[in-house]
Amino acid sequence: MKQLTGLDASFLYMETARSFGHVNSLSIYERPDRADFNPYEAFDAQLRARLDHLEPFRRRLVEVPFGLDHPFWVNDPDFDMNFHLRHIAIPPPGDDLQLAEQVARIIGRPMDRARPLWEAYVMEGLESGDFAILQKVHHATIDGAAGAQMLTMLLDRDPAGDEIPPGPTWQPERVPSDGEVLGAAMFNLAKRPARAVRWNLRAMSRLAALTRNPGLPTMLDAFRRGLPAPFGPRRGHDDDAPPVLPTRGAPATPFNRSITPHRRFAFRSVPLEDVKVLKSHLGATLNDVVMAVCAGALRQYLLAADELPVEPLVSMIPVSIRTGDEDDMWTNRVSAVFAPLPTDVDDPLERVRAVSKAMGEAKDLFDLIPADVIVDASEFAPPALATRAMRMAAQLRIADRTNPPVNLIISNVPGPRHPLYMGGAKLEHYIPVSTVVDGQGLNITVQSYLDTLDFGLVACRELVPDLWDLVDLCVAEVDVLFAAAGIDRPASTGRPRQAGWT
């Protein structure tokens, strides 16, 4: 039995009847030229052969009575693969719109907390003859970096299949009684005051550094060394950085309101080489170009709706704080930076420069405070209070009464640069399908794989009814940047590709 961290558990507490904590991915595979190939059977075999390496797939939640502490994971004694793996067909003609509509319906459903928090849907009937797999995994068990690693563990590098080393011995666990769970929770709660003291000391030390107070750090250091062992400094403390919140609210847009449970999903792809050419020519990073593309698309989208704010939008960009030395890879190690998105800038090249400057300043702020100062703060929030707060905010529709702290999340996730296979079927596209919450009814996530950059946009169905227009504007913005820079697109890539197939 293993307890969730406060950060992991926060993705459970955020859930309401309209907001869900699972993250998703849509994988599109080229069907092998074999008459006997069955995508469902192939994926079923692929999963079963690797279950010993995929701990999140066979563990389930055990809640603490009355929400007194964060839940626990146990190895599910009643694990049933057939519950989690489903087989469905996309109706003819099986185009992008129909595939996306089916994905939107599935991600708009909560997950069963009495079972391991994942589902997979093998989808056939695509007009290309290829097939797709939609995976839902709860954010309480993985972050983006762990999800990318899970992908490489799940698939093969060799089309004929990889040799799979033995995994850790897996044993089902008896689901503990309420009394046993309470006992474990009480033991953890007894240690919490010491952790709270250490957290406050770290936060005050950073405040002293920020204010350049020469005496306060010395005083705090002496105080820390004088504390008894449970309260004193710990070894192995890491120095990553936490999110620094924006100083003022973001401007209002049509998608910054209370959401419904209904979702829209839209996706497109562009050649990765195009974005690399742009970033090299403009002296920016690849992420700067992606952010500028999103800023230009959002500017045109909001202009067309006569809803463009005078102020720049504010974006939140997730940042992995993994070091590679973590004892447990199946947990969240993620922070974020906050940066203005130059939707108020008309010139495309100026938008790239504005993004680069804003991201540089955001990263400087990001480096000010150790990440675990913020991450550990989530350990001290009472679970029952956090859950009730989220539900009350949803019931009172707070998102409709105040400006949001940020307008949207934009995430750029680097993926594998080598081809991957499943049962001999080559992975063609790995399209991110993220989540939205009250007050932030739009999410843009970009994932690279091989020579392709896949855009996956998720939105509240009612707040962004024309999501395909926005994703098409993202693709068109690459053309805009090439034209503004006065350079030709690489001849080897040509025009942007539709997602799903060439």
N, C-alpha and C positions, 0 to 999 in steps of 0.2 A: 504494500500500500504506500503510495507516494502522494504528498500534498502538492496541489497546484501553487505556483507562486502568485503573488498579488496581481502581477501584470497578466499572467495567463487567465486568472479568474475574472479579471476585469472584462474580458470579452464575453463572459457568461452574464455578468451583471448588466452589460449594456443592452441585452436583448429585451425587447418588448413585443407586443403583438404586431408591430410594424417594422422593427429593426431586428436584423438577424446577425449572428456573429460568425457565420461560416464564410470562408473564402473558397474560390473555385478556379478551375482551369478547364479549358476546352482544347483537347488534343485532336488534331486531324491527321489521319494516317493514309498513306497510299496502299491500296489493297494489293497484296501479292498476286502474281499471275499463277494462282493455283485454284483449281476448281473446287477442291475440298476445304478451302480456307474458311473458317467460321470465326468472325471477330469476337463474339461473346466467349466461345470456348477458349480461344487463344488468350484473351485477357484474364479469364478465370484461372487458367493454368499459370500465367505469368504472376498473378497475385499470390496464389497458393505456394509457389516455389520460393517466394521471398517474404512470407509472413513473419518468419523468425527475425528478420532484420527490420521490420516495420512495426515498432512498438505501438504507435498511435492507433493502428488498425485493430488491435485486439484488447484495448483497455477502455473501460467505461467509468463514468462518474459515480461517486458516492457523495451525496450532499450531507453537510453537517446539520443536524436538527436546529431549527430556529435561525439558521443563517449565522451562527455564532462565529464561524471561522470559514476559511476557504475550503472548497471541496477537496476530495482525494481521488486519485486514480487507482483502480484495481484491475487486474487481468480478468476479463469477462469470463466467468465460468460457463456462460450460455452462448458463446460466440457462434454466430450462424452467418457464413459467407453469403448464402443465398438471399439474406435480408438486405445486404448492403450492395450487392451487384445486380443491376437491372438491365433489361434488354428492350429497347424501344425502336420504333421506325419513324422516320420523318416522312410525312405524306408527299406525294408527287407534286411538283417536280423536284423537291429536295434542294431548293436554292438557299442562299445565305439568309434571306429573310425568314424562311420557315425554320431553319436550324436555330437562328437567334431567338425566335419566338418560343421555341420549345425550351431552350436554355433559360430564358427569362421566367417561364412558368415554374421551372424546377427550383431555381435559386430563390424564388419568392415563397418557399415553404420552410418552416422551422424543422430542425432535426430532433429526433427522438433521444432525449437524454438518458433513457434507460438502456441504451445500447452504445457501442463505440461510435464516436461522432464523425462518421464519414459515410459517403455514398458514392457510387460510381454508376454511370449510365452509358452503356454501349449503344450508339445510335447508327442505324443503317438507313439506306434510302437516299443518300446524297446524289445529286444529279451527275457528279463526276465519277461515280462508282466507288469513291473512297468511303471511309467511315470515320466517325468521331467518337471520342470518349469524354464525357463531362465528369469531373471529379469534384465533390464537395467535401471539404475538411474543415472542421471548426478551428477558428483562430486561437482558441484556448490551448490547442495542442501544437501548433506550428506557426512560425512567421514566414515571411517571404523567402528568406535565405534557406531555412530548413525545408520549405516546399520545393525549392530548386534542387536541393540535395536529394530529397525524396524522389524526385523525377528520375535522377540519374541512377538511384538505387533500384528503382522499379523497372527500368528499361535496360536493353542490351546495347552494347557497342558493336557487337558482331551480329550481322543479319541471321547467322545460324544459331545464335543464342550464346550467352556467356556462361562460363563455369561459375556456379554460385557456391561460395564458401559456406561452411556451416555457420549458422547464426547462434545467438545466445539461446540457451535452453529456456523455452517458454513453459510456464506452468500456470494453469488457471487458479484463481484465488477465490476463496469463499467470500461472498459479499458480507461485510461486517454488520453487526447489529447497530442500532442507534446508540446504544450504550458504549460499544467499543469505539465508535466514531467520536462520540463526545469525549471519551477518555483521551484519545489521541489529540483532539482539539484543545483540551484543557492543558495538556502538556506543552503544546506549542504556544498557547496564550501566556503561560507562565514565563516563557522566555522573551516575550514581546517587549516588556519595558526596557530590557537591556538593549535590544536592537533599536528601540526608539531613541534612547539616549545617544547611541552611536550615530544614528541618522542625523539628529539635531546638531551634533558636534561637527559632522562633515559639512552640513549646510551652512553653519555659522562660520566655519573656516573659509569656505568659498566666498561668503559675503564679505569677510574681512579682506580677502585678497582683492575683490572687486572694488571695495571702497578704499583700498591702499592704506588701511589702518595698520601702522607698524606694531602697535602693542597687542591688538586683539589676537592675531594668530599665535603669538608667543604665549599669551595667557591661556588660550584654548588648548594649545599643545601640552602645557604643563598640567592643566586640569585633566586632560585625557589620560596622560601617563599616571596620574594619581588615582585614577578610578580602579576599583577592584576588577578582577579578570573578566567577569561576564560583560562588563560595560566598556572595557578598554578597547584599544585598536585591534583589528583583526589582521592576520596575515593574508597575503594574496589579494588584497584590495585592488581593483582595477580602476583606471582613470579615464574611462570613456565619458562621452558628454551627453547630457540630457537635452530635451527640447527646451528652448527658451521661447516663452509665449509671446505672440505679437503684442505690441503696446496699445493697440486700439482695435475696436471691432472692424470687421470687414464690411464692405458695402453690400447692400441688399441686391439680390438677383432673383429671377423667377425660380431658380432651383434651390434657394436657401430658405426653405419653409418646412413645415412638418410633412413627413413623407407618409405614404400609404404602404401596405404590404406588397403592392404590385410593382413589378420591375420591367425595365426595358434593357436590352443588350444589343450592342452593335459592334462590329469588328471589321478591320481592314488591315492591310499589310503594305509596307514599303520596303524596298531593298536597303539593307543595312549599309551597303557601300555608299549609297547616296548621302546618308546622314554623315558618314565618315568624311566624305569629300567636303561637305559643307563645314564641318567643324574644323578641318585642317585649313581650309581657305579663310575662314573667319577668325581663326585664332581662338576658338572657344573649345569647350569640352563637348563630348557627345550628349551629356545630360543637359547642357546649356541649349543645344540645338533642339532637343526634344521639348524642353520647357518653352522655348520661343515658338515652336510649332503649335503647341497647345495654346499659348497666349494669343497668337494670331488667329487661330480657329475660333477661340472663345470671343475674341473681339468682333469678328465678322458675324458670328452667330447672334450675339447680343445686339449688334447694330441692326441686323435684319429684323429683330423683334422690337426695336426701339427701346431697349432695356439696358443699354451699355452705361454703367456708372462712370462718373467723371474720375473717380479715384481708381487706382489699380486694384484688381482682385488680389486676394491673399490666398496663397497655396500652402498646404502642408505637404512636406516631402518625407516619407519614411526613410530612416537610415538604420542599417544594421549595425549593431555594436558587438557583434560576435568577434572573438579573438581567435577562435580555433582551438582554444584550450578548455572549452566548457566540458564539464563532466556529463551533462545531459544535453544532447542536441535537440531533443523533442520538447522544447520550451521556447518562449518568446524572449529574444534579445534584440529588441528594436526600440529606437528612439525616433526623433523627428526634428527637422528644421522647418522654420516658417519664413517664407519670403514673399515679397510683393510680386505679382505677376503683371508685366507691363501691358495690360489690355488697353491702357490709356495712350499708348504710343502707336502712331500711325505707320511710321517707317519700319519695314521688316528688319533691316540691318540694325537699326537703333534698338529694336526689341531684343535682338541677340545680345547686344552690348549691355542693355539694361538688366537682362536676366543674369549675365555673367557677373556684373557688379553686385546685384542683389544676392546671388548665391554665395559669392565670396564673403560678403558681410554676414550672411546667415551662418556660414560655417565658422566664422570667427566667434560669433556668439555661442555657437554649438560647443566650441572648445573651452568654454569658461568653467563649466561645472562638471564634476564626474558624473557619468551616466547613472550609476547606482544610487546617487542622491535622490533622483526622481523616481527611478525604477523601484527602489526600496520603499518609497513613500506609499506606494500602492499596497504594501503589506499591512499598513496600519488602518486602512479604511474598513470599518465593520461591514461585512458582506451584506447583512440584512438591510443596513442603512443605504448602502450603495445601490442595491436592487430597487428599494422603494423610491430612492431619489430619481432613478432613471424612469421608473413607471409614472411617478408624479409629474415629471417634466413632460412626458409624452401626453398624459391626460390633460394637463393645463396648456398644451401646445405652446410651450415657451418659445419654440423656434419661430412661431408666427408673431411674437411680441417684441423680440429683440434682434439686433443685428448679430450675425454669426461671428464667432472668433476667426474662422477661416471660411472661404467659399467652397473649396473642394480639395481633395487629396489627389496629387499627381505622383505616381510612382513609376520609376524606371528600373526594371529588374534585369540584370545581365543573366543570360541563360547559356547553356552548353554551346560550344563552338564546334563540336563534333557530332556526326549524325547518330541518332538513337533509333532503336528498333523494338518492336513488340511482336513476338511470334513470327518474325520475318517481315512484318509490315513496317515500312519506314515512317518515322514521325516527320511530317511536313511542316506543321505549324503548332506552336504551343501558345495559346491565346489566353491571357489573364482575364479572369472574371471576378472582380472584387465585390465590395459591399458598400452600401450607403446607410446613413443614419439620419435621424431628425436634424434638420437644419443644414444638412449637406446632402442634397438629393442627387448629386452627380459625382462620379468617380472616374478618373482616367488612369489606366495602368498600361504600361508599355513593357513588353518582354522581348528580348532578343533570343534568337535561336538560329544557328548556322549563319546564313547570309540574309536573314530576314528580321525586320522589326515589326512585331504584331501589336496593334492597338486594340485594347479591349475597353469599351465604355459601358458603364452600368449606371442606370438612373432610375429614379422613381417614375413609374409609368405616367402618372398624371402631371408631374412637374416638367418633364422633358419629353413631350410626345413625339418630337421630331429628332430623335437621337441619331438616326442615320445621317441627317443633314450635317450634324456636328462632326461625326467621324469622317465623313467625306471632306469636310473643311480641313481636318487635320492632314489628310493625304494631299489636298490641294495646296496647303501651306508649304510643303516641300518644294513644289513648283515655284511658288512665290519667292522663296528664298534663293533658288537658283537664278531666277530672273533678276532679282534685286542685286545679287552678287555678280551678275554678268558672266557666269560660267556655264558650261554645258554639263548635262548629266552624264555619268559614265555610260559609254556605249554598251557595256556588258550587262547593264541592268535595265536600261530603257524605262518604260513607264511603270508606275506602281502596280503591284499585283493585287488582285482580289484575295482576301483571306480564304483559306481553305484549299485552294488549288491554283496552279499556275494558269 
